[in-house]
Structure formats: structure tokens, C-alpha cells
Amino acid sequence: MANVTVFGQGNMGSAIGENFAAAGNNVAYVTETETVDALGEIVVLAVPYGAVERIISTYGEALQGKIVIDITNPVNFETFDDLVVPADSSAAAEIAQKLPESKIVKAFNTTFAATLATKQVGGVQPTTVLLAGDDAEAKKSVTAALAGSGLEFIDAGSLKRARELEAFGFLQISLAAAEKISWTAGFAIIK
């Protein structure tokens, strides 16, 4: 059992938190402007990418040694036509530079909240969460904390793979925004 702090209680934060709780973990929700005394050993950044800087400036010291799950997709939400991080980087890499003492794991950014809640894509395939990170033990800790949640996981590799995960998330978001797929749909992985 882990203590999990989720920054953000929107659709994604709630769905992720509910999965951690269903797996038997203690979950606390925090807003990015709220100040709390202690953070869990797993911290989920379920906020827009633009809000991450404020969390880091407020909680930078408290995040040292923590597993920090970055779910952000750094999409330009004005145009839905680009990512707002350099092409050779990712939101996760930018966060890792600012939190060098934290264990950054990219996850949940390629799933929509509805598929996390139902644990299915298209009512047929199980929801698969892709993870990327440089700390293998941190990724194992995340998947272990979610064992029994009903979600499936694939380790996508090092944190460098966050670029591809963010591009994949961006594609899914831009298709939903253009009403080519539903916000309750998603991409399924058939094993």
C-alpha cells in the first residue's frame, strides 16, 4: 500500500486517484495552489502542463526522492496544432530537469479519463497504461501500487520515450477535439 498525492481533481485526476484507491492505496487530492504538510511517496501531476511550474516552485524540496508521475500532454490548446515543448524534448524531460532528485515517470497521458474509469477501450479491450522513465524501480512501484486496479501496463522504456508518448497523446487529443473520435474512446493495445 502506498500513500499517493494527486495534484488536480478533474476528470483525469479523479479517475487516476480512483484506480489507486481501488488497488488499496491511500489517496489525497491537492490543488496546485493549496499548501499541504506532507506528500505521499507517489505524486501524480494531473494538471495542465502550464500549472506544473507552480507546483514545482511550491513543492520542489518536498518532491525530492518522490516518484512523480507526469500525465501532462503539452498541447497548444489554442490551436491543437503543436506541442509547446522543444521537438527534441518532452514535458517529462523538462520536469526531470527541474526535479533532478525526483523519480519521474511518464504515464496516463495516452488514455482518456473515461477509459481509466471503465478500464476498457471500446467496451472490449482492457485499458493499457504506457509508462516511461529512467528509474526501473519507480516504474515497478507504480505498477505494483496499481495491481488489482483492473488496468494493464506496458513499460515503454526510458524517459526519452516520453516524447513519443506525448506525441501519441497529442494525436488522440487532436482527433477528439476535431470530433473524429469520442472523448470516451481511445486507442487499444491488443497483445
Buried (B, 14 or more C-beta within 10 A) or exposed (E): EBBBBBBBBEBBBBBBBBBBBBBEBEBEBBBBEEEEEEBBBBBBBBBBBEBBEEBBEBBEEBBEEBBBBBBBBBBEEEEBEEBBBEEEBBBBBBBBEBBEEBBBBBBBBBBBBBBBBBBBBEEEBBBBBBBBBBBEEBBEBBBEBBEEBBBBBEBBBEBBBBBBBBBBBBBBBBBBEEEEBEBBBBBBBEE
